[in-house]
Amino acid sequence: MRMTRFRSIAAAALVTISALSIGAGAGAASATERPTVVLVHGAFADATSWDGVASDLRSRGYRVVVPDIALRGPAHDADEVDRVVSSIPGPVILVGHSYGGVVVTNVHATNVAALVYVAAFIPDQGEPAMLALNPIQYPGSQLLPPVLQVKTVDDPTAPFGKNVDGYISRESFHSVFAQDVSDATAETMYAHQKSQALSANLEPTGVPLWKTTPSWALVPYDDRVIPRSSELAMAQRASAHITSVPGSHAVLVSQPHAVANLVALADAGS
């Protein structure tokens, strides 16, 4: 009688242990299968512009990679990102902000499962980013002198090792690029600003990845860099799932939760 009871207790314990093991294994498999999110910054910013979004996504269990790109031109920068994405095992959700949208459009790693554009350029084949700022077709961009300044920089990718870069002046950075963040945050962002080769916005796009990959787009209502009408037209052409929220061009900084939510939607829908 005692032996029978002992065997029953032992069997129950084994069932419980097995169930826990299966559950733990399923959790591990689920975490492994979740895509990695690669966040690509744009012009006049660096990888730190994604800090809020990256923190939010990591709290949801995503692995996040944030490369710091050189802002030299779509082909050069896309090659950098392509190498990063191709080195990641499993599916990737590729996210681009501003000029970063041009970069992710020109990536062709085979493991990209979805594209997410955040206040971004979404060019078609043969188009330079500058076309989206055409003041006749899409008026409203404030990215003009004296807001936009130029300087000569050392650039090993350019002929003779020099290039002409653009950057946003200190006086205009807060009001044009990120009018919905605090003064302190704007100062930090300005300190991290990276200049962009002027030629980068004139370089034609290659075959766009959005033609074969599902895409999502966050179009802020109050963008003073890329006119909202231009962002909407590009997103609609790419058949992107469009979300709009109040926000500046720096919506990734002012509304990181909204951006993370859109990435989660791309994950669920891809």
N, C-alpha and C positions, 0 to 999 in steps of 0.2 A: 504494500500500500504506500509506504513511504517512498520506495523507489519509483513507483508510478508517478507520484506527486512531484518528485524531484525532476523526473524526465519532462513532465508537463511544464514546470517552471523553466527548465533549461531551454526547451523548445520555444517557449514564448520569448525568452531573452534573445535567442538567436534571431527570431523574426524581427524583434525590435531593432537589434543591431543592424540587420540586413536592410531594414527600411531606412534607418538613419544613413547608412552608407550609400544607398541608392539616391536618397535625397541630396546628400552632400555632393555626390557625383554629378547629379543633374544640375545642381547649382554651379558647379565648376564648369560643366559643359556650356551652360547658358552664358556665363561670364566670358568664356573663350569665344563663343559664337558672336557676341556683341561686336559690332564693327568698331574699328579705331577711327577716331575723328582727327583729321588733319586740318589745322586752322592756318590760313595763309593771309598775312597782313597786306595792306595796301601801301600806297605812297604816303609820305609825310607821317609815317608811323613805323613802329617796329613790333616785334613779337609780344611785347608787354601789353599792347593794346587789346590782346585777347585774354588777359589775366582773369577778368570776371567771368567770361564765358567758359574758359577752361576749368576754373574752380567749380562752377555750377555743373558742368558735364561730368567732372570726376566724382562729384558727390552723388551722381546718378549711376555710377559704375562704369562709365566709359573710360577707355584709355585715350589720352589726348596727346597729340604731337604738334608742336608749334615751331615750324622752321622759321629762321630769320633770313629773308631773301634779300638779294642785293639791289633790287629795283633798277636793273640795267636794261630790261627789255623783255617782252613776252617769251621769246625763244630761249634766251639765257635763263631767265627765272623759272620758266616751266621745266627746263631740264633739271634744275636744282630740286624742284618739288617732285618731279617724276622719279628721281633717284630715291628720295625719301619714301614716297608712297610704295614704290616697287619693292623696297626692303621690308615692308610690313607684311607679315603673314595674315591672310584672311582679308575680308572686305574692309573698305575704307569709305567713310563719308568725307568728301573733300569740300571745304568751306573757304570762300574767298570774300574779302572785304575790299570794296573800292577797286583799285587797280589789281588787287588780288583776284578779282573776278576774271580779268583778262588772263592772268596766269593759270588759274585752274581750268579755264576753257581750253588752254593749249596743252594740258597734261593728257597723256594717253596711256597711263598705267592700266593694266587689264583688271586690277582688283578694285577699281573705283565703282562703288555700288550706287552712289547718289552724289549730286552736286547741290550745294547750298550757297546762294549768293546773298550777301548782306550789303545793302546800299552800294551795289556793285555795277561795274561795266559787264555786259554780257554780249560781246561782239560776235558777229557772224564771220564766216571765212572771208579773208581779204580786207576786213575792216580794221582801221586803227581805233584805239580808244577815243581819240580826239573827235571822231565823227559824232559821238554821242553828246558832245558839248557844243554842237553847232547852234549858235545863238539865234539863227533865223528859224530853224525847225524846233529847237528846244531852248527857249530863252529862260534865263533865271540863274545861271551859274555865276557865282561871285569869285570864281577862281581865275582872276585876271589881275594884271598889275594895278596897283602896288601890292595887292594881297599876295600875289605870286611873285617871288623874287628869284633871281638866278645867280649862280656862282660857278666858277671853274673848280673842278675837283680832280684829284688823282683817280684814275680808273684803269686798271690793268686790262680790262676787256675792250677798251676803246683804242682807236688808232693813236699812236704817239703817247699812250698812257694818260691822256687827259680827256675830260668830258665836261659838258655844260649841264648842270643839274638845276632843277627847280625845287623850291621849298616855300612854305607859307611864313610870312613875316610874323614876328612876335606880336605886333600890334593887332593883327587880324586873326590870329590862330583861334582864339576862343570864340569870337563872334561869327566866324565863317565855318570853321571845321567842326566845332564842338560846343555850340551855344547852349546846350542843355546839360552841361556838367558844371561842377563847382569851379571857382577860381583856382583852388588848390589843385584839383584834378587836371584842369587845363594846363597849368604850369608844368605839372609832371609830364603830361603828354607832349608838351612843346619840348621839354628837355630830352625826350626820347625820339623826337622827330628825325626821320632819315630822309635825305633829299633823294629825288628821283631823276634819272637821266631824262632830259626833255625829249630825246629821240624815242623813249619807250612808248610814249603816247602816239607816235607816228608810225610805229612798226605794225604792219598788217598781221592779222590773226591767221593761224593755220586752220586746219579742219577742226571745228569746235566739238569738244567732248559732249556738250549738251545735246547734240543731234542723236546720240546713241545711248545717253544716260539720263535717267529721270532727274528733274531738278526742282528746287524750291527757291523762292526769293523773298527776302524781307525788304520792303520798300518803305522807308520812313516818310512821314508826311512833311517834314521840315528840312529836307536836305538842301543845303546852300552850295554844295559842290557839284553834284550831278543832279540836274533838274528831275523832279519826280516824274514828269511826263516822259522823259527819256528813259528812266529806269523801268517804268511800267511798259513802255513800248518794247524794250529789249526783253523783259521777262515774259511778256505775252508771246513774243516771237519764238522764244525758246520753249514755249508750252510749260512754263514753270508754274508750280503751285504758289500763288502769291499771298503773302500776309503783309498787312500794313499796321504800323504802330506810330504814335507820336514820337518824334525823335529827330536828331540831327544826322549829319553824315557819320558822326561817331556813335551811332546807335549801339554798336557793340560794346561801348564803354558805358553809355547811359542806360541801356536796357539789356544787360547781359542775360537776364532770365528769359526775355522774349526770344533772343537768338538761340539760347539753349533749347527752348521749347520747339523751335522750328527744326533744329537738328534732330530732336527726338521724333518729330513728325516724319522727317525724311527717313529716319531709321525704320519706323513702323511701315512706311509706304514703299520702301524700296525692296 
